[in-house]
Amino acid sequence: MATLLDELQMQTVAVDTAAKLHNAQINERYRRLQNAEADQFATPTQQTYEPVLSVEPTVLPVETPAVEQAPQVTEYVRSYAQSPLFTTEKFDRVEELIQEETPVAAVKVVENTAVAQETQYSLTHMAKVVMAAFAALVMIMLTLICVNSHVISRNEVEIQALELQREQLIEENAEIRALIENAQSDEVIREFAVQNGMIAG
């Protein structure tokens, strides 16, 4: 337990010293940055610069040895590995065999592949059932529409007939009222009474 505490104290002391060292160097680094910035943005004094021609000293070639050395060149010879892989020689042999075949057989093969590649589209059984149900539903709806339109037209004819009958009844009612009013007048009643001998005329 004591060793752990000692190690922790040593680590905190090391961290504290590193932090103190860093803090102590902050002012110095800030001063360097300010000096560098001042040097960078300082207005240059007008100085005349003359181009300086640098003349490099000529280097005399080192004397070459009397016997010139030939470069060593290593030549690599290509060696063919004997492996069961498909090589160019095998490819050439296969091409020769293909060219020896008759062109009619090649055409037949092409025709067979063309026929095999044709795609056919057809509906599934479920799709056919759905389409048949939809068609039946449309036919039923059309039939209902026709029946309803026939019933509506028949009802319109009946309504027109009833309206004509109503107008006739209104006219008859008006005539009957006029007759009743006429029959209720005093003159008509007196004439009726005289004709039937109820009163003396």
Disulfide bonds with the S-S distance in Angstrom:
none
